[in-house]
């Protein structure tokens, strides 16, 4: 199995209510996670998020004009956090190893706010507009994951790789929701299995392509 980064990460504290933040975007993301964990996603309003973040509605709307925009901002902040972590804990190993490492860093992040993300996975399909926009954002995040691992996401092959990695990530999410192990071993096993299958399929097609050339 590929090596997984073991450095522990400390969960960020949620935004203090009614305290005017220096970083409105970060405050809104923290408030979103706090509120989703405690009262759900489906009926949550932007005004409630703004209040929990200590912002007036004008500032909140200028920062994230919709709940969909806030969700995408949360995903992009996760991407940025993972990339920033590579400065002190870089990737190594094969392409599969690097993809495994990057995906598990993403699950480590989800684990820090498990209740909120588990609720989002359950309730997001009931809000189709936000779900559709998040599907596009997941594709962008998986494309970035491939490129960060040194695997091209360009062209037709790149599109197929992105779709394949989305499927692997989705399988990992299903495993993560049921994973009660302290080290996410069940999630790791699922991701490793799916990546191994993808490598075998890729090698098979490459062998056929060379034989036909």
C-alpha positions as CSV (number, residue, x, y, z in Angstrom):
1,X,0.0,0.0,0.0
2,X,1.2,3.5,-0.7
3,X,2.7,5.5,2.1
4,X,0.4,8.0,3.7
5,X,1.5,11.2,5.3
6,X,1.0,10.9,9.1
7,X,1.4,14.4,10.2
8,X,-1.5,15.4,12.4
9,X,-3.5,18.5,11.6
10,X,-5.3,20.6,14.1
11,X,-8.9,21.5,13.3
12,X,-9.7,25.2,13.0
13,X,-12.0,26.6,15.6
14,X,-15.3,27.9,14.3
15,X,-15.8,31.6,13.9
16,X,-16.9,33.4,17.0
17,X,-20.5,34.7,16.7
18,X,-21.0,38.4,16.5
19,X,-17.2,39.2,16.5
20,X,-16.3,41.2,13.4
21,X,-13.7,39.1,11.6
22,X,-10.5,40.3,9.9
23,X,-11.0,37.7,7.1
24,X,-14.7,37.6,6.1
25,X,-14.2,34.7,3.7
26,X,-12.5,32.5,6.3
27,X,-15.1,33.5,8.9
28,X,-18.0,32.5,6.6
29,X,-16.4,29.1,5.8
30,X,-15.9,28.4,9.5
31,X,-19.5,29.5,10.2
32,X,-20.8,27.3,7.5
33,X,-19.1,24.2,8.8
34,X,-20.3,25.0,12.4
35,X,-23.9,25.5,11.4
36,X,-24.1,22.6,9.0
37,X,-22.8,20.3,11.8
38,X,-25.4,21.6,14.3
39,X,-28.5,22.3,12.2
40,X,-28.1,20.9,8.7
41,X,-27.6,22.3,5.2
42,X,-30.9,22.2,3.4
43,X,-32.7,25.0,5.2
44,X,-29.7,27.0,6.1
45,X,-29.8,30.6,4.9
46,X,-27.0,33.0,3.9
47,X,-28.2,35.4,6.5
48,X,-27.8,32.8,9.2
49,X,-24.3,32.1,8.0
50,X,-23.5,35.9,8.0
51,X,-24.7,36.3,11.5
52,X,-22.7,33.4,12.8
53,X,-19.6,34.8,11.1
54,X,-20.1,38.2,12.7
55,X,-20.9,39.9,9.4
56,X,-23.6,42.2,8.0
57,X,-25.4,40.9,5.0
58,X,-23.8,43.4,2.6
59,X,-20.3,42.2,3.5
60,X,-21.4,38.5,3.4
61,X,-23.0,38.9,0.0
62,X,-19.9,40.7,-1.4
63,X,-17.7,37.9,-0.1
64,X,-19.9,34.9,-1.1
65,X,-23.1,36.0,-2.9
66,X,-24.7,32.5,-2.7
67,X,-24.5,29.3,-0.7
68,X,-23.2,27.6,-3.8
69,X,-20.4,30.2,-4.0
70,X,-19.6,29.6,-0.3
71,X,-19.4,25.8,-0.9
72,X,-17.0,26.3,-3.8
73,X,-15.0,28.7,-1.7
74,X,-14.7,26.0,1.0
75,X,-13.6,23.5,-1.6
76,X,-11.0,25.9,-3.1
77,X,-9.7,26.7,0.4
78,X,-9.2,22.9,0.9
79,X,-7.3,22.7,-2.3
80,X,-5.1,25.6,-1.2
81,X,-4.5,24.0,2.2
82,X,-3.4,20.8,0.6
83,X,-1.0,22.5,-1.8
84,X,0.4,24.6,1.0
85,X,1.1,21.5,3.0
86,X,3.3,20.2,0.3
87,X,5.9,22.9,1.1
88,X,6.9,21.1,4.3
89,X,5.7,17.6,3.4
90,X,6.3,17.0,-0.3
91,X,5.0,14.1,-2.4
92,X,7.2,11.1,-3.4
93,X,7.0,7.7,-4.9
94,X,5.1,6.6,-8.0
95,X,2.2,8.4,-9.6
96,X,-0.2,6.1,-7.8
97,X,1.6,6.8,-4.5
98,X,1.3,10.5,-5.0
99,X,-2.4,10.3,-5.9
100,X,-3.0,8.2,-2.9
101,X,-1.2,10.7,-0.6
102,X,-3.1,13.6,-2.1
103,X,-6.5,12.0,-1.7
104,X,-5.8,10.9,1.9
105,X,-4.8,14.5,2.7
106,X,-8.2,15.5,1.5
107,X,-9.9,12.9,3.7
108,X,-7.8,14.0,6.6
109,X,-9.2,17.5,6.1
110,X,-12.8,16.1,5.9
111,X,-12.2,14.2,9.1
112,X,-11.4,17.5,11.0
113,X,-15.1,18.5,10.4
114,X,-16.6,15.1,10.1
115,X,-20.2,16.0,11.2
116,X,-20.4,18.9,8.9
117,X,-19.1,17.1,5.8
118,X,-21.2,13.9,6.5
119,X,-24.3,16.1,6.7
120,X,-23.3,17.9,3.4
121,X,-22.9,14.5,1.7
122,X,-26.4,13.5,2.9
123,X,-28.3,16.7,2.3
124,X,-26.6,18.3,-0.7
125,X,-28.5,16.2,-3.3
126,X,-31.7,17.8,-1.9
127,X,-30.5,21.2,-3.2
128,X,-29.9,20.5,-6.9
129,X,-28.5,23.9,-7.9
130,X,-25.8,23.8,-5.3
131,X,-25.2,20.1,-6.0
132,X,-24.6,20.7,-9.7
133,X,-22.2,23.6,-9.0
134,X,-20.3,21.4,-6.5
135,X,-20.0,18.6,-9.1
136,X,-18.1,21.0,-11.4
137,X,-15.9,22.1,-8.5
138,X,-15.1,18.5,-7.6
139,X,-14.0,18.0,-11.2
140,X,-11.7,21.0,-11.0
141,X,-10.3,19.7,-7.7
142,X,-9.6,16.3,-9.1
143,X,-8.0,17.8,-12.2
144,X,-5.7,19.8,-9.8
145,X,-5.0,16.6,-7.9
146,X,-3.8,14.9,-11.0
147,X,-1.6,17.8,-12.1
148,X,-0.1,18.1,-8.6
149,X,0.7,14.4,-8.7
150,X,2.5,14.9,-12.1
151,X,-0.3,13.3,-14.2
152,X,-1.6,15.4,-17.1
153,X,-5.3,16.3,-16.9
154,X,-5.2,17.8,-20.4
155,X,-6.9,16.5,-23.6
156,X,-9.1,13.5,-24.0
157,X,-6.9,11.3,-22.0
158,X,-6.8,13.9,-19.3
159,X,-10.6,14.1,-19.3
160,X,-10.8,10.3,-18.8
161,X,-8.3,10.5,-16.0
162,X,-10.3,13.2,-14.3
163,X,-13.5,11.1,-14.6
164,X,-11.7,8.1,-13.3
165,X,-10.4,10.0,-10.3
166,X,-13.8,11.4,-9.5
167,X,-15.1,7.8,-9.4
168,X,-12.3,6.8,-7.1
169,X,-12.9,9.8,-4.8
170,X,-16.6,9.0,-4.7
171,X,-15.8,5.4,-3.7
172,X,-13.6,6.8,-1.0
173,X,-16.3,9.1,0.3
174,X,-18.7,6.1,0.6
175,X,-16.0,4.3,2.6
176,X,-15.2,7.3,4.7
177,X,-18.9,7.8,5.7
178,X,-18.8,4.3,7.2
179,X,-15.2,4.4,8.5
180,X,-15.1,4.3,12.3
181,X,-11.4,3.4,12.5
182,X,-9.1,6.0,14.3
183,X,-6.7,6.1,11.4
184,X,-9.1,5.9,8.5
185,X,-7.7,2.5,7.5
186,X,-10.9,1.5,5.8
187,X,-10.9,4.6,3.6
188,X,-7.2,4.0,2.9
189,X,-7.9,0.5,1.8
190,X,-10.7,1.5,-0.5
191,X,-8.6,4.3,-2.2
192,X,-5.6,2.0,-2.6
193,X,-7.8,-0.8,-4.1
194,X,-9.4,1.6,-6.6
195,X,-6.1,3.2,-7.6
196,X,-4.6,-0.2,-8.1
197,X,-7.5,-1.2,-10.4
198,X,-7.1,2.1,-12.3
199,X,-3.3,1.4,-12.8
200,X,-4.1,-2.1,-14.1
201,X,-6.7,-0.8,-16.6
202,X,-4.3,1.9,-17.8
203,X,-1.5,-0.6,-18.3
204,X,-3.8,-2.9,-20.2
205,X,-4.9,-0.1,-22.6
206,X,-1.3,1.0,-23.1
207,X,-0.2,-2.5,-23.9
208,X,-3.0,-2.8,-26.5
209,X,-2.1,0.6,-28.0
210,X,1.5,-0.4,-28.4
211,X,0.5,-3.7,-29.9
212,X,-1.7,-2.0,-32.5
213,X,1.0,0.6,-33.4
